């Protein structure tokens, strides 16, 4: 068996299509298919099957995939040790919503970088739910407890219906700003639409930053988390909803020193927030 063929198996399983796997590996899709066929032939096992225009692992393929991931992680750890001369050095990928990352976590990481300059934290900030289990990130900060990862409660965040002073003074009709596209099913939309109705929708966006900007500039009514409440914001109705925030980490992150350091630092950040409430 050629170890390099396992890279193609990992990529195909994680990306679902040969074209997506090929793009990830910087090869053409024919090469991906040939490498998988060669791997199956050498092991005399069917590893992949095709259904609904996507590739899925067989039981044997899934078992090999999990083993390949473990080997890949071990090789990455070995590389880190060789490059750093045995000293602590690791890149940790943290996934969260843009607002949680930009407004809470990143501004409070200076102490970590000063104490452990060898550790690099790579942030994935987006509405997308990068998966700890699929190895798209090492640590995920989520508004739900991923039952298939080691989820740990961080804090509960209250949300308020808000506007600006200028909006309250100058606007006679109700105008609301809500989420669109992949975020349209968020609870914030349900709360606002129930209170104000569909006809009151003034703007639809796909980021909390856009909602905050529209509110403080007197354009509309919207829902903001408590950590974004400033002197520029007027609360119309407090605590209309709350969300529990969890930290989900892979088993590997709970075992390696750099992973435990980053996890503990993030937990300390939210512990201070809880103490200040």
N, C-alpha and C positions, 0 to 999 in steps of 0.2 A: 504494500500500500504506500502511495506517495502522500506525504504530509501536505504538500501543496494542494492536492486535490481536495483535502478537507476544507480549505479556505473557500472553495467553490460551493461545497455543500452548505457551509455556514451561511454564505451570502444568499444562496438560492432559497433556503428555508426562511431567512429573515426578511427577504425582499419579495418573496412570493412569485415573481416572474423572472424569466431568464434575461429579459432586456434590462430590468432594474438591477439585477445582480451583476450583469455585465458592466453596466454603467458604474456601479460601485467599485468594481475590480479593474476598471479601465481596460476591458477587453470586449470582443464582440460576443453576441449571444450564442453563436455556434460553438465557440470555445467553451462556454459554460456547460452546454449540453454534452459536449464530448467528454469533458472532465468528469461529469457526473456518471456518464455511461462507463468510463474507464474505472471509476471507483467502485461502481456496482459490480462490474465484471471481476475485479480483483478480489472483492469480498464474497462474490457469489451470493449477493443479497439485493433485494429490491429496496432501495432507500427512499425513493421519491415517487409520488403518484400525482397525476394531473386531474384537477376537478374545478369546474366553473372558472376556467381561464387562469387558474393559479396552481402553484405547486405546493404540495404538503408532504411532510415526512411520514413514512410508514413507522411502525413501532421500532423496527431496527434502525431506521434513519434517525428517529428522535433520540434513541439511546446513544448513537454515534455522535449526533450533534451535541448533546450535553457533555460527552467525554471530550470532544474537540474543543468546546468552550473552556473547559477546565484546563486543558493543555495549553491553550492560547493564553489564558490568564497567567499560568505559571511561567510561560516564556516571557510575557511582558514584565512580570516581577523580576525575573532573572536579568533581563535587559536593563531595567532600572538600576539594579544593584551594581551591575558591571559599569554602567555609564557614570554612576555617582560614587564609585569606589567604595560601595558598601554603606554609604550614608543614606539617611532618609531622603528619598526623592520619589515623588509620585504625582501623576496628574489625576485628579478626581473630577468627574463630570457630574454637575448638579443641575437638575431640571426643576423649573418652577414656572409659575405665571410671571409675566414681565413685571407686574407691579410688586409682587412679593419679593422678587429678586432685586429690583431696582430701588425700591423704597424701604425695604427692611433688611435683607441679608447683606447685600454688597456694601452699603454704607457702614456696616458694623464688623467688617472682616479685617480691618487694618491691624488689629492686635494679632490675629492669626498670621498674617504675612510677616509681621515684624519678628514674631517668635519662631516661625517655621518658614523661612524664605525658600526652602527647597520644595515646598508643596505648592503645586499650581492647581487652582480651581478653575475648571472650564465650565462656564454657564450656558445652559440651553434655556433661553427665556422666550416662551411663546404660549399660545393657547393650546397647543398640541400636547397630548399626554404621552410623553416619552416613557417607555416602559423599562422598569428596573429588571424585570424578568427576561425581557428580550435583549438585555445588555446594551440598550440604547443610552443608558445613563447609569451611574453608580448610586446616586442618591436622588430621590424625587420628593419634592415638597408638594403635597396634594390636598385638595379639599375632600378627600375620602380615604378610607383605610384600605389599601390594596391587600386583600386577604391572602394573596399568594406571595407577599413580601413581609418583612418584619416591620410592620407599621407601628409608629409610636406617636401618641397625641402630643401636639406642640402647644396649641392655643385655640381659643374660640374667638372669632372676630365678629363684632356687631356691625350691622349695616343700617344706614339712615337715608331717608328721602331728603334730598338737599336741593338748594338753589343758591343764588347770590342775592345780595341786598338790592342790587340794581334790577334784577328780574322781578323781585317782589314789588318794587316801586313802580316799574314802568310797563309791566306786562299784565294785561287783563285776562287773557285766555290761558288755559293750561297747555303747556307744550312739554313733551317728555322726550328724553333721549334713551334709546334702548340698544341692545346688542343685536347683531345680524349674523347671517351665515352659520358657521359651526357653533356659535355661542348663543343662538337664538332661543335655545331651550333652558337657559340659565334661570334660576329662581328670581333674579332681579327683574327680568322681563315680566314674569307672571305677576309679581307684586305691583309693578307700575301699571300694567294693562288692566288689572283688576280694579285699581283705584281710579284711573283716568280714562281708560278706554282706548281702543285702536285709533279713533279719530284724533286723539291728542298727540300721536307720534309725530315729532318734528324732525328727528334725525335718527339714523341707525348707523352704528359703528361696530368695529370688532376689537376695540381696546379700551381698557379702563382709563388710560391717559387721555383719550379723546373725550370721554365722558366728563372727566375732571376739567378739561380745558373748556368745554361747552358750558359747564356749570359756573365756573368762576368768571367767565366772560358774559354772563347774564343772558345766555341763549335759551336755556331750557332747565327743566327739573330732571333730576336723575338720582340714582342710588350710589352712594359711596361707602367704602369701608371706613371704620373709625380712624384708622391710621392716616387717612388722607384729609381729615377734617382740619382746616386751617381757619385763620381769621377772615379769609375771603369767602368762606362757605357759611351759609345759614341752614340750619337743620329745620326742616318743615315737620317731619315726623320721625322721632328717634326709634331705634331698635326695631325696625320692621322685619328683620330677619337676622339670622346668625349662621356662621359656617364654622365647622371644626376643621382645623388644619393638622395634617399628619406628615411625619417624616417616614419615608419608605426607603430602605437600604438593602442592597444585595447582601447575601451571607458573607461574601468576600470582604465587603467594606467593614463588617463588624469584626473581622479577623485580622486585618492588616493595620499596622500602626497609623499610617497616614489617613486611612479611612476613619478610624476611631477618633482621630484628632478633629477632622472636619465635622463629623457627626456631633461630637461634643460641643464644638464651637457654635454650630447652628442651634443646638438645644439651649445653650447658654443665652443666645440672642433672644430667643422667645421666652425664656425664663425671666429675663429682665423686663420684657414687655408685660408679662403676667403680673409681676410684682408691682409695676407702675399703675395698674388698673385700679 
